[in-house]
Amino acid sequence: FTRDKVACFWSRHGDIRPDEELFAPFYTHREASDVWTNPNDGKTYEGDYVPIWRFRPAMYADFQARMDWCVMPFAQANHHPVAAVNGDVSDSIVRVRAMPGEQLSFDASASSDPDGNNLTFQWWIYHEAGTYPGRLVLHGTNTDKVRLNVPTGARDDEIHLILEIQDDHAEVQLTDYRRIVIDVSALEPWTDSPQGGARKRYELNPLLR
Protein backbone atom coordinates (compact mmCIF):
# COMPACT_ATOMS: atom_id res chain seq x y z
CA PHE A 1 0.00 0.00 0.00
CA THR A 2 1.01 3.64 -0.40
CA ARG A 3 2.94 5.23 2.47
CA ASP A 4 0.49 8.16 2.63
CA LYS A 5 -3.27 8.24 2.41
CA VAL A 6 -4.93 9.46 -0.78
CA ALA A 7 -8.31 11.15 -1.15
CA CYS A 8 -11.38 9.28 -2.36
CA PHE A 9 -9.90 6.06 -3.66
CA TRP A 10 -13.16 4.59 -4.90
CA SER A 11 -14.02 0.92 -4.74
CA ARG A 12 -14.12 -1.07 -7.96
CA HIS A 13 -17.52 -2.43 -6.92
CA GLY A 14 -20.36 -0.23 -8.10
CA ASP A 15 -22.76 -1.25 -5.34
CA ILE A 16 -20.36 0.15 -2.72
CA ARG A 17 -19.93 3.56 -4.37
CA PRO A 18 -23.19 5.05 -2.90
CA ASP A 19 -21.99 4.23 0.61
CA GLU A 20 -18.58 5.75 -0.06
CA GLU A 21 -20.13 8.94 -1.40
CA LEU A 22 -21.87 9.46 1.95
CA PHE A 23 -18.47 9.88 3.61
CA ALA A 24 -16.57 11.74 0.89
CA PRO A 25 -14.03 13.13 1.05
CA PHE A 26 -12.40 10.13 2.75
CA TYR A 27 -8.76 9.18 2.89
CA THR A 28 -7.20 5.73 2.70
CA HIS A 29 -4.03 3.88 1.78
CA ARG A 30 -4.47 2.55 -1.75
CA GLU A 31 -2.66 -0.29 -3.49
CA ALA A 32 0.83 0.62 -4.69
CA SER A 33 2.32 -0.85 -7.83
CA ASP A 34 5.70 -2.54 -7.66
CA VAL A 35 8.33 -3.88 -10.02
CA TRP A 36 9.77 -7.32 -9.25
CA THR A 37 12.09 -9.64 -11.12
CA ASN A 38 11.63 -13.37 -10.59
CA PRO A 39 15.05 -14.72 -9.61
CA ASN A 40 14.19 -18.15 -11.06
CA ASP A 41 13.51 -17.13 -14.66
CA GLY A 42 14.61 -13.48 -14.83
CA LYS A 43 11.17 -12.21 -15.91
CA THR A 44 10.12 -8.78 -14.64
CA TYR A 45 6.57 -7.94 -13.55
CA GLU A 46 4.87 -4.65 -12.72
CA GLY A 47 1.46 -3.88 -11.23
CA ASP A 48 -0.65 -3.37 -8.11
CA TYR A 49 -0.50 -7.05 -7.18
CA VAL A 50 3.25 -7.44 -7.64
CA PRO A 51 4.32 -6.26 -4.15
CA ILE A 52 3.35 -9.59 -2.58
CA TRP A 53 4.81 -11.80 -5.33
CA ARG A 54 8.27 -11.89 -3.76
CA PHE A 55 6.66 -13.50 -0.70
CA ARG A 56 4.55 -16.11 -2.52
CA PRO A 57 6.96 -19.09 -2.17
CA ALA A 58 7.07 -18.53 1.59
CA MET A 59 3.28 -18.13 1.73
CA TYR A 60 2.65 -21.38 -0.16
CA ALA A 61 5.17 -23.27 1.97
CA ASP A 62 3.48 -21.94 5.09
CA PHE A 63 0.12 -23.29 3.90
CA GLN A 64 1.64 -26.66 3.03
CA ALA A 65 3.21 -26.97 6.48
CA ARG A 66 -0.05 -26.05 8.19
CA MET A 67 -1.78 -28.89 6.37
CA ASP A 68 0.81 -31.25 7.86
CA TRP A 69 0.13 -29.82 11.32
CA CYS A 70 -3.49 -30.99 10.98
CA VAL A 71 -2.57 -34.66 10.58
CA MET A 72 0.96 -35.15 11.95
CA PRO A 73 2.45 -35.20 15.43
CA PHE A 74 4.63 -32.18 16.20
CA ALA A 75 7.87 -34.11 15.82
CA GLN A 76 6.99 -35.26 12.29
CA ALA A 77 6.04 -31.85 10.85
CA ASN A 78 8.15 -28.83 10.01
CA HIS A 79 7.87 -25.56 11.91
CA HIS A 80 9.02 -22.02 11.26
CA PRO A 81 12.50 -20.91 12.21
CA VAL A 82 12.86 -17.92 14.51
CA ALA A 83 14.72 -14.90 13.11
CA ALA A 84 16.70 -12.96 15.72
CA VAL A 85 18.31 -9.55 15.29
CA ASN A 86 21.03 -8.65 17.78
CA GLY A 87 19.62 -11.24 20.17
CA ASP A 88 16.00 -10.04 19.86
CA VAL A 89 13.84 -13.08 19.06
CA SER A 90 10.48 -11.28 19.14
CA ASP A 91 8.33 -10.54 16.10
CA SER A 92 8.56 -6.77 16.55
CA ILE A 93 10.09 -4.35 14.06
CA VAL A 94 13.56 -3.25 15.08
CA ARG A 95 13.99 0.53 14.89
CA VAL A 96 17.44 2.10 14.83
CA ARG A 97 18.53 5.74 14.79
CA ALA A 98 21.63 6.46 12.73
CA MET A 99 23.74 9.35 11.51
CA PRO A 100 24.52 9.87 7.81
CA GLY A 101 27.82 8.14 7.06
CA GLU A 102 27.58 5.83 10.06
CA GLN A 103 28.37 2.12 9.70
CA LEU A 104 25.79 -0.23 11.20
CA SER A 105 26.16 -3.93 11.99
CA PHE A 106 23.39 -6.45 12.62
CA ASP A 107 23.78 -9.96 14.01
CA ALA A 108 21.34 -12.82 13.31
CA SER A 109 23.44 -15.59 14.88
CA ALA A 110 20.88 -16.10 17.66
CA SER A 111 18.32 -17.29 15.08
CA SER A 112 17.15 -20.85 15.61
CA ASP A 113 14.96 -23.63 14.28
CA PRO A 114 12.62 -25.62 16.57
CA ASP A 115 13.18 -28.79 14.53
CA GLY A 116 16.97 -28.53 14.49
CA ASN A 117 17.16 -27.81 10.75
CA ASN A 118 20.03 -25.85 9.25
CA LEU A 119 19.38 -22.21 8.35
CA THR A 120 20.30 -20.01 5.42
CA PHE A 121 20.45 -16.22 5.76
CA GLN A 122 19.58 -13.46 3.33
CA TRP A 123 19.66 -9.72 4.05
CA TRP A 124 18.08 -7.32 1.57
CA ILE A 125 16.92 -3.73 1.28
CA TYR A 126 13.17 -3.24 0.90
CA HIS A 127 13.47 -0.21 -1.38
CA GLU A 128 9.73 0.17 -1.94
CA ALA A 129 9.05 0.56 1.78
CA GLY A 130 11.82 3.07 2.48
CA THR A 131 12.29 6.66 1.36
CA TYR A 132 15.98 6.75 0.35
CA PRO A 133 16.06 6.45 -3.48
CA GLY A 134 19.77 5.80 -3.88
CA ARG A 135 21.80 2.60 -4.02
CA LEU A 136 22.61 0.83 -0.77
CA VAL A 137 25.39 -1.73 -0.42
CA LEU A 138 25.24 -4.57 2.10
CA HIS A 139 28.29 -6.55 3.20
CA GLY A 140 27.60 -10.16 4.21
CA THR A 141 24.18 -10.59 2.62
CA ASN A 142 24.31 -14.41 2.80
CA THR A 143 25.76 -14.71 6.30
CA ASP A 144 24.39 -14.33 9.80
CA LYS A 145 26.04 -10.89 10.14
CA VAL A 146 25.63 -7.89 7.86
CA ARG A 147 27.16 -4.41 7.63
CA LEU A 148 25.61 -1.34 6.09
CA ASN A 149 27.16 2.08 5.50
CA VAL A 150 24.44 4.72 5.82
CA PRO A 151 24.87 7.07 2.82
CA THR A 152 25.69 10.67 3.67
CA GLY A 153 22.90 11.67 1.29
CA ALA A 154 20.27 9.78 3.29
CA ARG A 155 19.65 12.57 5.79
CA ASP A 156 16.12 12.44 7.23
CA ASP A 157 15.35 9.28 5.23
CA GLU A 158 14.08 5.88 6.27
CA ILE A 159 15.85 2.67 5.24
CA HIS A 160 14.15 -0.73 5.54
CA LEU A 161 16.47 -3.71 5.94
CA ILE A 162 15.00 -7.23 5.83
CA LEU A 163 16.45 -10.34 7.44
CA GLU A 164 15.12 -13.49 5.75
CA ILE A 165 16.00 -16.91 7.13
CA GLN A 166 14.93 -20.30 5.78
CA ASP A 167 15.29 -23.85 7.07
CA ASP A 168 16.43 -26.80 4.94
CA HIS A 169 13.61 -29.26 5.62
CA ALA A 170 13.54 -31.98 2.96
CA GLU A 171 9.87 -31.51 1.97
CA VAL A 172 8.86 -27.92 2.72
CA GLN A 173 11.24 -25.09 3.58
CA LEU A 174 9.81 -22.48 5.93
CA THR A 175 10.84 -18.84 6.16
CA ASP A 176 10.86 -16.19 8.86
CA TYR A 177 11.41 -12.47 8.37
CA ARG A 178 12.48 -9.52 10.52
CA ARG A 179 12.32 -5.88 9.50
CA ILE A 180 14.86 -3.32 10.65
CA VAL A 181 13.82 0.30 10.08
CA ILE A 182 16.75 2.70 10.11
CA ASP A 183 15.72 6.29 10.81
CA VAL A 184 18.52 8.48 9.51
CA SER A 185 19.05 11.73 11.38
CA ALA A 186 18.46 15.04 9.63
CA LEU A 187 21.61 16.44 11.26
CA GLU A 188 24.87 16.91 9.39
CA PRO A 189 27.47 14.20 10.07
CA TRP A 190 30.63 16.33 9.85
CA THR A 191 32.03 17.46 13.18
CA ASP A 192 34.40 20.00 11.58
CA SER A 193 31.56 21.95 9.99
CA PRO A 194 29.26 24.53 11.63
CA GLN A 195 26.74 21.72 11.85
CA GLY A 196 29.26 19.65 13.77
CA GLY A 197 27.99 21.12 16.99
CA ALA A 198 24.62 19.66 16.14
CA ARG A 199 26.17 16.20 15.95
CA LYS A 200 27.81 16.68 19.34
CA ARG A 201 24.48 17.69 20.80
CA TYR A 202 22.97 14.61 19.13
CA GLU A 203 25.59 12.35 20.71
CA LEU A 204 25.25 13.90 24.17
CA ASN A 205 21.46 14.25 24.28
CA PRO A 206 19.60 10.89 24.31
CA LEU A 207 16.33 12.68 23.55
CA LEU A 208 17.62 13.49 20.08
CA ARG A 209 18.31 9.84 19.40
C-alpha positions in Angstrom: 0.0 0.0 0.0 1.0 3.6 -0.4 2.9 5.2 2.5 0.5 8.2 2.6 -3.3 8.2 2.4 -4.9 9.5 -0.8 -8.3 11.1 -1.2 -11.4 9.3 -2.4 -9.9 6.1 -3.7 -13.2 4.6 -4.9 -14.0 0.9 -4.7 -14.1 -1.1 -8.0 -17.5 -2.4 -6.9 -20.4 -0.2 -8.1 -22.8 -1.3 -5.3 -20.4 0.1 -2.7 -19.9 3.6 -4.4 -23.2 5.1 -2.9 -22.0 4.2 0.6 -18.6 5.7 -0.1 -20.1 8.9 -1.4 -21.9 9.5 1.9 -18.5 9.9 3.6 -16.6 11.7 0.9 -14.0 13.1 1.0 -12.4 10.1 2.7 -8.8 9.2 2.9 -7.2 5.7 2.7 -4.0 3.9 1.8 -4.5 2.6 -1.8 -2.7 -0.3 -3.5 0.8 0.6 -4.7 2.3 -0.8 -7.8 5.7 -2.5 -7.7 8.3 -3.9 -10.0 9.8 -7.3 -9.3 12.1 -9.6 -11.1 11.6 -13.4 -10.6 15.1 -14.7 -9.6 14.2 -18.1 -11.1 13.5 -17.1 -14.7 14.6 -13.5 -14.8 11.2 -12.2 -15.9 10.1 -8.8 -14.6 6.6 -7.9 -13.6 4.9 -4.7 -12.7 1.5 -3.9 -11.2 -0.7 -3.4 -8.1 -0.5 -7.1 -7.2 3.2 -7.4 -7.6 4.3 -6.3 -4.1 3.3 -9.6 -2.6 4.8 -11.8 -5.3 8.3 -11.9 -3.8 6.7 -13.5 -0.7 4.6 -16.1 -2.5 7.0 -19.1 -2.2 7.1 -18.5 1.6 3.3 -18.1 1.7 2.7 -21.4 -0.2 5.2 -23.3 2.0 3.5 -21.9 5.1 0.1 -23.3 3.9 1.6 -26.7 3.0 3.2 -27.0 6.5 0.0 -26.0 8.2 -1.8 -28.9 6.4 0.8 -31.2 7.9 0.1 -29.8 11.3 -3.5 -31.0 11.0 -2.6 -34.7 10.6 1.0 -35.1 12.0 2.5 -35.2 15.4 4.6 -32.2 16.2 7.9 -34.1 15.8 7.0 -35.3 12.3 6.0 -31.8 10.9 8.1 -28.8 10.0 7.9 -25.6 11.9 9.0 -22.0 11.3 12.5 -20.9 12.2 12.9 -17.9 14.5 14.7 -14.9 13.1 16.7 -13.0 15.7 18.3 -9.6 15.3 21.0 -8.6 17.8 19.6 -11.2 20.2 16.0 -10.0 19.9 13.8 -13.1 19.1 10.5 -11.3 19.1 8.3 -10.5 16.1 8.6 -6.8 16.6 10.1 -4.4 14.1 13.6 -3.3 15.1 14.0 0.5 14.9 17.4 2.1 14.8 18.5 5.7 14.8 21.6 6.5 12.7 23.7 9.4 11.5 24.5 9.9 7.8 27.8 8.1 7.1 27.6 5.8 10.1 28.4 2.1 9.7 25.8 -0.2 11.2 26.2 -3.9 12.0 23.4 -6.5 12.6 23.8 -10.0 14.0 21.3 -12.8 13.3 23.4 -15.6 14.9 20.9 -16.1 17.7 18.3 -17.3 15.1 17.2 -20.9 15.6 15.0 -23.6 14.3 12.6 -25.6 16.6 13.2 -28.8 14.5 17.0 -28.5 14.5 17.2 -27.8 10.7 20.0 -25.8 9.3 19.4 -22.2 8.4 20.3 -20.0 5.4 20.5 -16.2 5.8 19.6 -13.5 3.3 19.7 -9.7 4.0 18.1 -7.3 1.6 16.9 -3.7 1.3 13.2 -3.2 0.9 13.5 -0.2 -1.4 9.7 0.2 -1.9 9.0 0.6 1.8 11.8 3.1 2.5 12.3 6.7 1.4 16.0 6.8 0.4 16.1 6.5 -3.5 19.8 5.8 -3.9 21.8 2.6 -4.0 22.6 0.8 -0.8 25.4 -1.7 -0.4 25.2 -4.6 2.1 28.3 -6.5 3.2 27.6 -10.2 4.2 24.2 -10.6 2.6 24.3 -14.4 2.8 25.8 -14.7 6.3 24.4 -14.3 9.8 26.0 -10.9 10.1 25.6 -7.9 7.9 27.2 -4.4 7.6 25.6 -1.3 6.1 27.2 2.1 5.5 24.4 4.7 5.8 24.9 7.1 2.8 25.7 10.7 3.7 22.9 11.7 1.3 20.3 9.8 3.3 19.7 12.6 5.8 16.1 12.4 7.2 15.3 9.3 5.2 14.1 5.9 6.3 15.9 2.7 5.2 14.1 -0.7 5.5 16.5 -3.7 5.9 15.0 -7.2 5.8 16.4 -10.3 7.4 15.1 -13.5 5.8 16.0 -16.9 7.1 14.9 -20.3 5.8 15.3 -23.8 7.1 16.4 -26.8 4.9 13.6 -29.3 5.6 13.5 -32.0 3.0 9.9 -31.5 2.0 8.9 -27.9 2.7 11.2 -25.1 3.6 9.8 -22.5 5.9 10.8 -18.8 6.2 10.9 -16.2 8.9 11.4 -12.5 8.4 12.5 -9.5 10.5 12.3 -5.9 9.5 14.9 -3.3 10.6 13.8 0.3 10.1 16.8 2.7 10.1 15.7 6.3 10.8 18.5 8.5 9.5 19.1 11.7 11.4 18.5 15.0 9.6 21.6 16.4 11.3 24.9 16.9 9.4 27.5 14.2 10.1 30.6 16.3 9.8 32.0 17.5 13.2 34.4 20.0 11.6 31.6 22.0 10.0 29.3 24.5 11.6 26.7 21.7 11.8 29.3 19.7 13.8 28.0 21.1 17.0 24.6 19.7 16.1 26.2 16.2 16.0 27.8 16.7 19.3 24.5 17.7 20.8 23.0 14.6 19.1 25.6 12.3 20.7 25.3 13.9 24.2 21.5 14.3 24.3 19.6 10.9 24.3 16.3 12.7 23.6 17.6 13.5 20.1 18.3 9.8 19.4 
